[in-house]
């Protein structure tokens, strides 16, 4: 029989909503996993087991009184928050021994948002001091270790959350990311980590973040679980949100993408930059895309567009090149194809000739 911690987050969510697993059962299972493995793993700084079980039993009472279709999106899902985020009644250490550790008076915006979505918080996860480094170690608690190799780091600053997901102590988790704090630990622990664009997840932005770079994002085992977390994080009216939500869009064929590749460096005069031949060969080997130079607002900077269409800008070789000279690193141009012969993704119409 598959254990609860072995299930994808989406599958566990479905069992909870259908009543085949109670929120109390799920919370107890993951709390037992934490009690067994955290002493060696160091993923959690604080475990709020008593409050978690109270919250889970409350969730079960709610489920018995309303139809499953009216339950919140993440009804009964066990979750944890990194110890930079306030959870009402729980100490936020910020990973620092220099602070006076007092219980937070109220939930932070991210916690409030996910509580409304129905989650059951289990505790607070390990972080570097003030979230400033890419490894989750401090003088508050043992360091967060990588479940795949305990002698290695789980990254940071959402390192405790990533370690917990990778070890099956949580089905998935929210992190916060300004300069890699979701993506780095996800990569270190073999997970999927996403930093959404600013404004997509407004509740994840830090009040003290003057540059407004910090946003919340999912740490999950796969794209389906990450999409479920994104549906809970992003408001339904958010610009760019897929029709029907992220989870519904996971299995759809993605639209044609435009990708810009900069083959120049603004520091090339001091640090000469030459693209690796292997990378250039990979560009030339893409059979379904054509390349065209696109003029950018910064003089002398060339981007290559890869969208299967003809160029809409003018060639712009580096300054000092003869008129009409190709960019030195631009892949060799391909002959124009006749209508119906263009290399393209099946089902997508050929571009209209300019």
C-alpha positions as CSV (number, residue, x, y, z in Angstrom):
1,X,0.0,0.0,0.0
2,X,1.3,3.5,-0.9
3,X,2.1,5.6,2.1
4,X,0.7,9.1,2.3
5,X,4.1,10.7,1.9
6,X,4.8,8.8,-1.3
7,X,1.7,10.3,-3.0
8,X,1.9,13.3,-5.3
9,X,0.5,16.4,-3.6
10,X,-2.4,16.5,-6.1
11,X,-3.4,12.9,-5.2
12,X,-3.2,13.6,-1.5
13,X,-5.4,16.7,-2.0
14,X,-8.0,14.6,-3.8
15,X,-8.1,12.0,-1.1
16,X,-8.6,14.7,1.5
17,X,-11.4,16.4,-0.4
18,X,-13.1,13.1,-1.0
19,X,-12.9,12.2,2.7
20,X,-11.0,9.0,2.0
21,X,-8.2,10.4,4.2
22,X,-8.9,12.7,7.1
23,X,-6.9,15.9,7.7
24,X,-6.0,14.5,11.1
25,X,-4.7,11.3,9.6
26,X,-2.6,13.3,7.1
27,X,-1.2,15.6,9.8
28,X,-0.4,12.8,12.1
29,X,1.4,10.9,9.4
30,X,3.6,13.8,8.4
31,X,4.3,14.8,12.0
32,X,5.5,11.2,12.6
33,X,7.8,11.5,9.6
34,X,9.2,14.8,11.0
35,X,9.7,13.3,14.4
36,X,11.6,10.3,13.0
37,X,13.8,12.1,10.4
38,X,14.3,15.7,11.4
39,X,16.9,15.1,14.1
40,X,19.3,14.0,11.3
41,X,17.9,16.1,8.5
42,X,17.6,19.5,10.3
43,X,14.8,20.6,8.0
44,X,12.6,22.0,10.8
45,X,13.5,24.6,13.4
46,X,10.0,24.5,15.0
47,X,7.4,21.8,14.9
48,X,3.9,22.9,16.1
49,X,2.4,19.4,16.5
50,X,-0.3,20.2,19.0
51,X,-1.6,23.2,17.1
52,X,-1.4,21.2,13.8
53,X,-3.6,18.4,15.1
54,X,-6.1,21.0,16.5
55,X,-6.3,22.7,13.1
56,X,-6.6,19.3,11.3
57,X,-9.5,18.2,13.5
58,X,-11.2,21.5,12.8
59,X,-10.7,20.9,9.1
60,X,-12.4,17.5,9.4
61,X,-15.3,19.1,11.2
62,X,-15.7,21.6,8.4
63,X,-15.6,18.8,5.8
64,X,-18.4,16.9,7.6
65,X,-20.7,20.0,7.4
66,X,-20.3,21.1,3.8
67,X,-20.2,19.5,0.3
68,X,-16.7,18.5,-1.0
69,X,-17.1,20.9,-3.9
70,X,-17.3,23.8,-1.5
71,X,-14.1,22.9,0.4
72,X,-11.1,25.2,0.0
73,X,-8.6,24.3,-2.6
74,X,-6.0,22.8,-0.3
75,X,-8.4,21.4,2.4
76,X,-6.4,19.6,5.1
77,X,-3.0,19.7,3.2
78,X,0.0,19.5,5.6
79,X,2.4,22.4,5.0
80,X,5.2,24.3,6.6
81,X,6.6,27.8,6.2
82,X,10.3,28.9,6.2
83,X,11.3,30.7,9.4
84,X,11.4,34.1,7.8
85,X,7.6,34.1,7.5
86,X,5.3,35.0,10.4
87,X,2.8,32.4,11.6
88,X,0.5,33.6,14.4
89,X,1.6,32.4,17.8
90,X,4.8,30.9,16.6
91,X,8.3,32.4,17.0
92,X,9.9,33.7,13.9
93,X,13.7,33.5,14.4
94,X,14.8,34.8,11.0
95,X,17.6,32.3,11.6
96,X,19.4,34.7,13.9
97,X,20.5,34.4,17.5
98,X,20.8,38.2,17.7
99,X,17.0,38.8,17.8
100,X,14.6,38.6,20.6
101,X,12.5,35.6,19.7
102,X,8.8,36.4,20.4
103,X,5.7,34.7,18.9
104,X,4.4,36.5,15.9
105,X,1.2,38.5,16.7
106,X,-0.5,37.6,13.4
107,X,0.0,35.6,10.2
108,X,2.0,37.1,7.4
109,X,0.2,37.6,4.1
110,X,1.5,34.4,2.6
111,X,0.4,32.3,5.6
112,X,-3.0,34.0,5.7
113,X,-3.5,33.3,2.0
114,X,-2.7,29.6,2.3
115,X,-4.7,29.2,5.5
116,X,-7.7,30.5,3.6
117,X,-6.9,27.9,1.0
118,X,-7.3,25.3,3.8
119,X,-3.7,24.2,4.7
120,X,-2.7,22.7,8.0
121,X,0.7,24.3,9.1
122,X,3.1,21.8,10.8
123,X,5.9,24.2,11.7
124,X,8.7,26.4,10.6
125,X,11.6,25.3,8.4
126,X,15.3,26.0,8.5
127,X,16.8,29.1,6.8
128,X,20.2,31.0,6.7
129,X,20.4,34.0,9.0
130,X,18.0,36.6,7.6
131,X,17.8,34.5,4.4
132,X,21.0,36.0,3.1
133,X,23.0,33.0,1.9
134,X,22.5,30.0,-0.4
135,X,22.9,27.4,2.4
136,X,20.5,27.0,5.3
137,X,22.7,27.1,8.4
138,X,22.6,29.3,11.5
139,X,23.2,29.3,15.3
140,X,19.5,28.6,16.1
141,X,19.2,24.9,15.1
142,X,21.2,22.2,13.3
143,X,21.9,22.9,9.6
144,X,19.5,21.7,7.0
145,X,21.0,18.7,5.2
146,X,20.4,17.3,1.7
147,X,18.2,14.1,1.9
148,X,20.1,12.6,-1.0
149,X,23.5,13.1,0.7
150,X,23.5,14.1,4.3
151,X,27.0,15.5,4.0
152,X,25.7,18.1,1.5
153,X,23.7,21.2,1.8
154,X,20.1,21.5,0.9
155,X,20.7,25.1,-0.4
156,X,19.0,28.3,0.7
157,X,17.3,30.3,1.7
158,X,14.3,27.9,1.5
159,X,16.6,25.0,2.2
160,X,14.7,23.5,5.1
161,X,11.5,23.5,3.0
162,X,13.2,21.8,0.1
163,X,14.8,19.2,2.3
164,X,11.4,18.5,3.9
165,X,9.7,18.0,0.5
166,X,12.5,15.9,-0.9
167,X,12.5,13.6,2.2
168,X,8.7,13.2,2.3
169,X,8.2,15.3,5.4
170,X,5.8,17.5,3.4
171,X,3.9,16.9,0.2
172,X,5.0,20.3,-1.2
173,X,5.9,23.7,0.3
174,X,5.9,27.4,-0.4
175,X,9.2,29.2,-0.5
176,X,10.1,32.8,-1.1
177,X,12.6,33.9,-3.7
178,X,14.4,37.2,-4.3
179,X,17.7,36.0,-5.8
180,X,17.4,32.2,-6.0
181,X,16.0,31.2,-2.6
182,X,13.4,28.8,-4.1
183,X,15.4,27.8,-7.2
184,X,18.7,27.0,-5.6
185,X,17.4,24.6,-2.9
186,X,15.0,23.0,-5.4
187,X,17.9,22.3,-7.7
188,X,20.1,21.0,-4.8
189,X,17.4,18.6,-3.7
190,X,16.2,17.3,-7.1
191,X,12.9,19.2,-7.0
192,X,11.0,21.7,-9.1
193,X,11.2,25.3,-7.8
194,X,9.6,28.3,-9.4
195,X,9.9,32.0,-8.8
196,X,6.8,33.6,-10.4
197,X,7.0,37.0,-12.0
198,X,6.5,39.9,-9.7
199,X,2.8,40.7,-9.3
200,X,1.6,37.2,-10.0
201,X,1.8,36.3,-6.3
202,X,1.3,39.6,-4.5
203,X,1.0,38.0,-1.1
204,X,4.5,36.7,-1.3
205,X,6.2,40.1,-1.6
206,X,8.2,41.2,1.5
207,X,7.2,44.4,3.2
208,X,10.8,45.1,3.9
209,X,11.9,44.4,0.4
210,X,12.5,47.9,-1.1
211,X,13.3,46.6,-4.6
212,X,10.2,44.4,-4.5
213,X,12.2,41.3,-5.7
214,X,10.9,38.7,-3.2
215,X,7.9,36.6,-4.2
216,X,6.5,33.3,-3.1
217,X,6.7,30.2,-5.3
218,X,6.2,26.5,-5.1
219,X,8.7,23.8,-4.1
220,X,7.4,20.5,-5.4
221,X,8.3,17.1,-6.8
222,X,6.9,17.8,-10.3
223,X,5.2,20.4,-12.4
224,X,1.7,19.1,-11.6
225,X,2.1,19.6,-7.8
226,X,3.8,23.0,-8.5
227,X,0.8,24.0,-10.6
228,X,-1.6,23.1,-7.7
229,X,0.4,25.4,-5.4
230,X,0.4,28.2,-8.0
231,X,-3.4,27.9,-8.2
232,X,-3.5,28.6,-4.5
233,X,-0.9,31.4,-4.6
234,X,-2.1,33.4,-7.6
235,X,-5.4,35.3,-7.5
236,X,-7.9,34.2,-10.2
237,X,-7.8,37.6,-11.9
238,X,-4.0,37.7,-12.1
239,X,-2.8,38.9,-15.5
240,X,-1.3,36.0,-17.4
241,X,-3.0,33.3,-15.3
242,X,-4.1,30.4,-17.6
243,X,-7.8,30.1,-18.2
244,X,-9.0,27.5,-15.8
245,X,-5.9,27.8,-13.7
246,X,-2.3,26.4,-13.7
247,X,-3.2,22.8,-12.9
248,X,-5.7,22.6,-15.8
249,X,-3.1,24.0,-18.1
250,X,-0.3,21.6,-17.3
251,X,-1.3,19.0,-19.8
252,X,-1.9,21.5,-22.7
253,X,0.4,22.0,-25.6
254,X,2.3,25.2,-24.9
255,X,2.0,28.1,-27.3
256,X,4.9,29.1,-29.6
257,X,7.5,30.9,-27.5
258,X,9.9,33.7,-28.4
259,X,13.3,33.4,-26.8
260,X,16.0,36.1,-26.7
261,X,19.6,35.0,-26.6
262,X,22.2,37.7,-26.0
263,X,25.6,36.8,-27.5
264,X,27.3,40.0,-26.5
265,X,28.7,40.9,-23.1
266,X,28.7,44.5,-21.7
267,X,32.1,43.7,-20.1
268,X,33.6,42.3,-23.3
269,X,36.3,45.0,-23.4
270,X,37.6,43.9,-20.0
271,X,36.6,40.3,-20.0
272,X,36.5,38.9,-23.5
273,X,33.6,36.7,-24.1
274,X,33.3,34.0,-26.7
275,X,30.3,31.7,-26.8
276,X,31.1,28.0,-26.5
277,X,31.1,26.3,-29.8
278,X,28.9,23.5,-28.4
279,X,26.2,26.1,-27.5
280,X,26.3,27.6,-31.0
281,X,26.1,24.2,-32.6
282,X,23.0,23.5,-30.5
283,X,21.4,26.7,-31.8
284,X,22.1,25.7,-35.3
285,X,20.7,22.2,-34.7
286,X,17.2,23.4,-33.8
287,X,15.2,22.2,-36.9
288,X,11.9,23.8,-36.1
289,X,13.1,27.4,-35.4
290,X,14.8,30.1,-37.4
291,X,17.0,32.8,-36.0
292,X,16.9,36.5,-36.6
293,X,18.7,39.4,-35.1
294,X,16.4,41.9,-33.3
295,X,17.4,45.5,-32.6
296,X,17.5,46.3,-28.9
297,X,17.3,49.7,-27.2
298,X,20.9,49.3,-25.9
299,X,23.3,50.2,-28.8
300,X,25.6,47.3,-29.7
301,X,23.7,44.6,-28.0
302,X,22.3,41.9,-30.2
303,X,19.6,39.5,-29.2
304,X,18.7,36.5,-31.3
305,X,15.0,35.8,-31.6
306,X,13.9,32.2,-31.9
307,X,10.2,32.1,-32.7
308,X,9.9,30.4,-36.1
309,X,9.2,33.8,-37.7
310,X,11.1,36.2,-40.0
311,X,13.0,39.0,-38.4
312,X,11.1,42.2,-37.7
313,X,14.2,44.2,-36.8
314,X,17.4,45.1,-38.6
315,X,20.7,43.2,-38.4
316,X,22.9,44.9,-35.9
317,X,26.4,43.6,-35.8
318,X,28.8,44.8,-33.1
319,X,30.1,48.4,-33.4
320,X,32.9,48.8,-36.0
321,X,31.7,46.0,-38.2
322,X,31.5,46.7,-42.0
323,X,28.0,47.7,-43.2
324,X,25.9,44.6,-43.8
325,X,28.3,42.3,-42.0
326,X,26.7,39.4,-40.1
327,X,27.1,39.1,-36.3
328,X,30.2,36.9,-35.8
329,X,28.4,34.5,-33.5
330,X,25.1,34.4,-35.4
331,X,24.1,31.0,-36.7
332,X,24.3,30.6,-40.5
333,X,21.0,31.9,-42.1
334,X,18.7,29.3,-43.5
335,X,17.0,29.6,-46.9
336,X,13.5,30.9,-46.8
337,X,10.9,28.1,-47.1
338,X,8.0,28.1,-49.4
339,X,4.5,28.3,-47.7
340,X,3.7,24.9,-46.4
341,X,7.3,23.8,-46.2
342,X,8.3,25.9,-43.1
343,X,9.8,23.9,-40.3
344,X,7.3,24.4,-37.4
345,X,5.5,22.7,-34.6
346,X,2.6,20.6,-36.1
347,X,-0.7,22.3,-35.8
348,X,0.7,25.8,-35.7
349,X,0.2,27.9,-38.9
350,X,3.1,29.0,-40.9
351,X,4.1,32.7,-40.2
352,X,2.8,35.2,-42.7
353,X,5.6,36.5,-44.9
354,X,6.6,40.1,-44.2
